[in-house]
Each structure stands twice: as C-alpha cells, then as structure tokens.
Amino acid sequence: MTAPVAQAGEGRTIYRRPSLLSNPTSYCPGCGHGIVHRVIAEVLEELELGDRTILVGSVGCSVFAYDYLALDAVESPHGRAAAVATGVKRVRPDRIVFTYQGDGDLAAIGTAEIVHAAARGERITVIFVNNGIYGMTGGQMAPTTLPGQRTTSSPRGRDTSTAGFPLPVTEMLALLPGVVYAARTSVADPVLVGKTKAAVKRAFEVQLDGKGLSLVEVLSTCPVGWGMTPSEAMRHLSTEVMAAYATGVFVDRAKGIAPGLPAPVGPGSSPGGCAAAVPPRRPPKMAGHRLEE
C-alpha cells in the first residue's frame, strides 16, 4: 500500500486494515495464514476486484479463509478445490476465481485435481500455503514434510527410504503448458512478504488476461504442529525450510520466462530443490513432547 504524502501539520498513514478483511483472525499465534489473507485482501483491493471475486475454500486450516475475507465463497470437498473452481469459472467466466489450499489438501488428497486443472490450463488462480504438515488434524506428515522432520505420524523423522522425498509441487506444475505463471514465495520476513504480494498480484493479473492457470506457493509456518514457539518457527522457516525449497518465479510464459529452477532469493535457498535437501539441522519437535536435539 502506498501511503499518502503528508502535508504540513498532518499525520502520515502507516497502516490501514484492508476493507476485504472482514474479521480478526483466530489462527494460532505465529501462523502464516493471517499474513497471506492480508496480502490477498490488499491485492484484490488495489486491482479493484473484490466485488467480482469468488473464493473456493478447501479443507484444513485454510477452510477459515471465507470467515475472514469479505468475498463470495464456495466450499469444496477435501482436495477438490481446483475441480470446484473449474466449474465456477466455466459457468461464470466474468468472475475472478481462486482457490486457497494447504499442502495436505492440494499436494496429497487433491493431487489429481490440481494436476489436471493445470494440464487443461484452467483460467483460475491457486494460492497454495505450504507449512509442511497436516495442521488441523494433529500434525501428521504431509507430502511436503522435510526429510528427517518429526511429526506425529513420523516420530523418528521422515525416512526417505520408506516415505520418499517431499513433492516439489510448483516445479512439477510449472512444466505443464497450461500453467502460465508459477512462483514460490515465503512469509519469513517483511521483505519476503512484499515479494509474496508481488507474486499474488501477478497471478491475478494473469487470470485477468485470460491466459491460463496461475499458481503461487507460499512457504509458511505451523508453530503448534512443529512444536515450536512462533519465533522459533519463523527461524526454522527462514533457514531449514527455505534451504529445502527454492523460492522465485518458475515460469511466466506471458513474459517469456521458461520453466526451470529460479535464482534463489531467500536466505539459504538452494537451486537443488526439495529433493536435494539434507535433513534439517534441528528437526521440529512433536507437538506436546520434548525431544532431544
């Protein structure tokens, strides 16, 4: 948001709550969902799209988005947000349609839906919040959980010999011709939140131009599921998580950016992607348990 220039004797606006944020959020302390909600609200207001936007909610902590964003909304079954959004957009092509999904919803239960929506180049926008865990259901391992990360369903850490490696969802989808824009960002610090806002704005602009599917993956936190304090979770996000998941723009076909690994923009980012990640130096503790380092 650009603050107005202050005149002599007048104050300067530093903060203004977006009108599309209808209610204070009740997410756990340190959760990144509230940050992403604000980014979406700011972008839609700046583009003057609030009155023609339809949110398709998923299942998980992300389901509460329609309680906090003052938008028309449709609830989808678990993992089916991309399929529901496809139907909404085809019936109402004049509307801006976006899904808001977590990693358990999109990368596990909804894998088929997002892959085929991307393959078809559906003219929707996908906001994919990746906190590496099933948050609402008790902190179980997700497809995006890091190697060695302890969860309630992998108490000894994710063993890649049996559970495989994390799915690099954005890299995979960026290869499909129907995906016009794909980026991965983070909410680890204010600068990265600004980059997230720019990516979300670009994603909605792609939909406005009617070019194809646009996707923004946002690396976020789950302090309760990770068994950390909010400050510990943010440090973990900015180090181990961002070392495992490269951030940046993977594809922007409208601007001639071909699919590929982006130049790292975050602290510790590695162009090797999450499949090349080493186990975190300090795996997250199971919620409610004290584990030795």
C-alpha positions as CSV (number, residue, x, y, z in Angstrom):
1,M,0.0,0.0,0.0
2,T,1.3,3.4,-0.9
3,A,0.9,5.9,1.9
4,P,-0.4,9.4,1.0
5,V,2.1,12.2,1.2
6,A,1.7,14.1,4.4
7,Q,1.0,17.8,4.3
8,A,2.5,20.2,6.8
9,G,0.9,19.6,10.2
10,E,-0.8,16.4,9.0
11,G,0.0,12.8,10.0
12,R,1.0,10.1,7.6
13,T,-0.9,6.8,7.2
14,I,1.4,3.9,8.2
15,Y,-1.2,1.2,8.4
16,R,-4.7,0.7,7.2
17,R,-6.7,-2.5,7.5
18,P,-7.9,-3.7,4.1
19,S,-11.7,-3.5,3.9
20,L,-11.8,-7.0,2.4
21,L,-10.5,-8.4,5.8
22,S,-13.9,-8.7,7.4
23,N,-13.0,-10.1,10.8
24,P,-9.9,-10.5,13.1
25,T,-8.5,-14.0,12.6
26,S,-8.3,-16.6,15.3
27,Y,-5.4,-18.6,13.9
28,C,-2.7,-19.9,16.3
29,P,0.0,-17.5,17.3
30,G,2.7,-17.4,14.7
31,C,0.6,-19.0,11.9
32,G,1.2,-17.6,8.5
33,H,-2.4,-17.8,7.2
34,G,-3.3,-14.4,8.5
35,I,-0.3,-12.8,6.7
36,V,-1.4,-14.5,3.4
37,H,-5.0,-13.3,4.0
38,R,-3.9,-9.7,4.3
39,V,-1.8,-10.0,1.1
40,I,-4.7,-11.3,-0.9
41,A,-7.0,-8.6,0.5
42,E,-4.6,-5.9,-0.4
43,V,-4.0,-7.1,-3.9
44,L,-7.7,-7.5,-4.7
45,E,-8.5,-4.1,-3.3
46,E,-5.6,-2.5,-5.4
47,L,-6.9,-4.2,-8.5
48,E,-10.5,-3.3,-7.6
49,L,-11.6,-6.9,-7.9
50,G,-13.3,-7.5,-4.6
51,D,-16.9,-7.4,-5.9
52,R,-16.3,-9.8,-8.7
53,T,-14.1,-12.4,-7.0
54,I,-15.1,-15.9,-5.8
55,L,-13.0,-17.8,-3.3
56,V,-13.1,-21.6,-3.4
57,G,-12.2,-22.9,0.1
58,S,-10.6,-26.2,0.8
59,V,-10.5,-28.4,3.9
60,G,-7.9,-27.8,6.7
61,C,-6.9,-24.6,8.5
62,S,-7.3,-22.9,5.1
63,V,-11.1,-23.5,5.3
64,F,-11.4,-20.5,7.6
65,A,-10.5,-18.1,4.8
66,Y,-14.1,-17.5,4.0
67,D,-14.7,-16.3,7.5
68,Y,-12.1,-13.6,7.2
69,L,-12.1,-12.5,3.6
70,A,-15.2,-10.4,2.6
71,L,-15.7,-12.3,-0.7
72,D,-18.2,-14.6,-2.2
73,A,-17.1,-18.1,-1.4
74,V,-17.8,-21.7,-2.2
75,E,-16.7,-24.6,0.0
76,S,-15.2,-27.7,-1.7
77,P,-14.8,-31.3,-0.5
78,H,-11.3,-32.2,0.7
79,G,-8.8,-31.8,-2.1
80,R,-11.3,-30.9,-4.7
81,A,-10.9,-27.1,-4.7
82,A,-9.4,-26.9,-8.2
83,A,-12.2,-29.0,-9.6
84,V,-14.9,-26.9,-8.0
85,A,-13.1,-23.7,-9.2
86,T,-13.0,-25.1,-12.7
87,G,-16.8,-25.4,-12.6
88,V,-17.3,-22.0,-11.1
89,K,-15.1,-20.3,-13.7
90,R,-16.7,-22.1,-16.6
91,V,-20.1,-21.1,-15.5
92,R,-19.1,-17.5,-14.6
93,P,-16.1,-16.7,-16.8
94,D,-16.6,-13.0,-16.0
95,R,-15.6,-13.7,-12.3
96,I,-12.1,-13.9,-10.8
97,V,-11.9,-17.3,-9.2
98,F,-9.2,-18.5,-6.9
99,T,-8.6,-21.5,-4.6
100,Y,-7.0,-21.2,-1.2
101,Q,-5.4,-24.5,-0.2
102,G,-2.9,-26.1,2.2
103,D,-0.3,-28.7,1.4
104,G,-2.2,-31.6,2.7
105,D,-5.3,-30.6,0.7
106,L,-3.5,-29.7,-2.6
107,A,-0.4,-31.9,-2.6
108,A,-2.0,-35.1,-1.2
109,I,-5.7,-35.5,-1.3
110,G,-6.1,-33.1,-4.2
111,T,-3.1,-34.1,-6.4
112,A,-5.2,-35.4,-9.3
113,E,-7.5,-32.3,-9.3
114,I,-4.6,-29.7,-9.4
115,V,-2.6,-31.7,-11.9
116,H,-5.5,-32.0,-14.4
117,A,-6.7,-28.4,-13.9
118,A,-3.1,-27.3,-14.6
119,A,-2.9,-29.6,-17.7
120,R,-6.1,-28.1,-19.0
121,G,-4.9,-24.6,-18.4
122,E,-8.0,-23.6,-16.4
123,R,-8.2,-19.8,-16.1
124,I,-8.1,-19.8,-12.3
125,T,-5.6,-18.7,-9.6
126,V,-4.3,-21.1,-7.0
127,I,-2.9,-19.9,-3.6
128,F,-1.1,-22.8,-2.1
129,V,0.0,-22.4,1.5
130,N,2.8,-24.9,2.4
131,N,3.6,-25.4,6.0
132,G,5.0,-28.9,5.6
133,I,2.4,-30.6,7.8
134,Y,-1.2,-31.5,8.3
135,G,-2.1,-28.8,10.7
136,M,-5.7,-29.1,11.6
137,T,-5.8,-32.9,12.0
138,G,-2.9,-33.2,14.5
139,G,0.5,-32.5,12.9
140,Q,0.9,-35.6,10.7
141,M,3.4,-36.0,7.9
142,A,2.4,-34.4,4.6
143,P,3.8,-34.8,1.1
144,T,5.8,-31.6,1.7
145,T,7.3,-32.6,5.1
146,L,11.1,-32.3,5.0
147,P,13.4,-35.3,5.2
148,G,14.2,-36.0,8.9
149,Q,11.3,-33.9,10.1
150,R,9.5,-35.3,13.1
151,T,5.7,-35.3,13.0
152,T,3.0,-37.2,15.0
153,S,3.0,-39.9,12.2
154,S,6.8,-39.9,11.7
155,P,8.1,-39.6,15.3
156,R,11.6,-40.6,14.3
157,G,11.6,-38.2,11.4
158,R,10.7,-38.6,7.8
159,D,12.6,-41.5,6.4
160,T,13.1,-41.0,2.7
161,S,13.8,-44.7,2.2
162,T,10.2,-45.5,3.0
163,A,8.3,-42.2,2.8
164,G,10.2,-40.8,-0.2
165,F,11.1,-37.2,-0.7
166,P,9.0,-34.0,-0.5
167,L,6.9,-33.3,-3.6
168,P,8.2,-30.1,-5.4
169,V,4.7,-29.3,-6.4
170,T,5.3,-25.9,-8.0
171,E,8.3,-27.1,-10.1
172,M,6.2,-30.1,-11.3
173,L,3.2,-27.9,-12.3
174,A,5.4,-25.3,-14.0
175,L,6.4,-27.8,-16.6
176,L,2.8,-28.1,-17.9
177,P,2.0,-25.7,-20.8
178,G,-1.4,-24.8,-19.3
179,V,0.4,-23.2,-16.3
180,V,1.1,-19.6,-17.4
181,Y,2.6,-18.4,-14.1
182,A,4.1,-20.3,-11.1
183,A,6.1,-19.0,-8.2
184,R,7.1,-19.9,-4.7
185,T,7.5,-17.3,-2.0
186,S,7.7,-17.1,1.8
187,V,6.4,-15.1,4.8
188,A,9.6,-15.5,6.7
189,D,10.3,-11.7,6.9
190,P,8.8,-8.4,5.7
191,V,10.9,-8.3,2.6
192,L,9.7,-11.7,1.6
193,V,6.1,-10.8,2.4
194,G,6.5,-8.0,-0.1
195,K,7.7,-10.5,-2.7
196,T,4.7,-12.7,-1.9
197,K,2.4,-9.8,-2.5
198,A,4.0,-9.1,-5.9
199,A,3.6,-12.7,-6.9
200,V,0.0,-12.9,-5.8
201,K,-0.7,-9.7,-7.8
202,R,1.0,-11.1,-10.9
203,A,-1.1,-14.3,-10.5
204,F,-4.4,-12.4,-10.5
205,E,-3.2,-10.3,-13.5
206,V,-2.6,-13.5,-15.5
207,Q,-6.2,-14.5,-14.8
208,L,-7.5,-11.1,-15.8
209,D,-5.7,-11.5,-19.1
210,G,-7.4,-14.9,-19.6
211,K,-4.1,-16.7,-20.3
212,G,-4.3,-19.9,-18.2
213,L,-3.7,-21.2,-14.7
214,S,-1.6,-19.2,-12.2
215,L,-0.2,-20.6,-9.0
216,V,1.6,-19.1,-6.0
217,E,3.0,-21.4,-3.4
218,V,3.7,-19.6,-0.1
219,L,6.1,-21.2,2.4
220,S,4.5,-20.7,5.8
221,T,4.7,-21.8,9.5
222,C,2.8,-24.1,11.8
223,P,4.3,-23.5,15.3
224,V,1.8,-25.8,17.1
225,G,2.3,-28.7,14.6
226,W,6.0,-28.1,14.6
227,G,6.2,-28.0,18.4
228,M,7.9,-24.6,18.4
229,T,7.3,-21.1,19.6
230,P,6.3,-18.5,16.9
231,S,9.8,-17.0,16.8
232,E,11.4,-20.5,16.6
233,A,9.0,-21.4,13.8
234,M,10.0,-18.3,11.8
235,R,13.7,-19.0,12.2
236,H,13.1,-22.6,11.1
237,L,11.1,-21.3,8.1
238,S,13.9,-18.9,7.0
239,T,16.7,-21.5,7.4
240,E,15.8,-25.2,7.0
241,V,12.5,-24.8,5.0
242,M,13.9,-22.2,2.6
243,A,17.1,-24.2,2.2
244,A,14.9,-27.1,1.0
245,Y,12.5,-25.2,-1.2
246,A,13.9,-22.7,-3.7
247,T,11.9,-19.5,-4.0
248,G,11.3,-17.3,-7.0
249,V,9.4,-17.4,-10.3
250,F,9.5,-20.8,-12.0
251,V,7.5,-19.8,-15.1
252,D,5.9,-16.7,-16.6
253,R,5.0,-17.6,-20.1
254,A,3.5,-14.2,-20.8
255,K,6.8,-12.6,-20.1
256,G,8.9,-15.3,-21.8
257,I,10.2,-16.9,-18.6
258,A,10.6,-20.6,-19.4
259,P,10.1,-23.4,-16.7
260,G,13.2,-24.0,-14.6
261,L,14.7,-23.6,-11.2
262,P,14.7,-19.9,-10.2
263,A,17.6,-17.9,-8.9
264,P,17.5,-18.2,-5.1
265,V,16.0,-15.1,-3.3
266,G,15.8,-16.3,0.3
267,P,18.4,-16.9,2.9
268,G,19.9,-20.4,2.5
269,S,17.9,-21.1,-0.7
270,S,19.3,-23.9,-2.8
271,P,18.7,-24.3,-6.5
272,G,18.7,-28.1,-5.8
273,G,15.1,-28.0,-4.8
274,C,13.5,-30.0,-2.0
275,A,14.5,-33.4,-3.4
276,A,18.1,-32.4,-2.9
277,A,17.6,-31.2,0.7
278,V,19.5,-32.6,3.6
279,P,17.7,-33.4,6.8
280,P,17.1,-30.2,8.9
281,R,19.8,-29.5,11.5
282,R,17.1,-29.1,14.1
283,P,14.0,-31.2,13.2
284,P,10.8,-29.8,14.5
285,K,9.7,-31.4,17.8
286,M,6.4,-33.3,18.0
287,A,3.7,-31.1,19.5
288,G,3.5,-31.5,23.2
289,H,6.7,-33.6,23.5
290,R,10.3,-32.6,24.4
291,L,12.7,-34.5,22.1
292,E,16.4,-34.4,22.3
293,E,18.4,-32.4,19.7
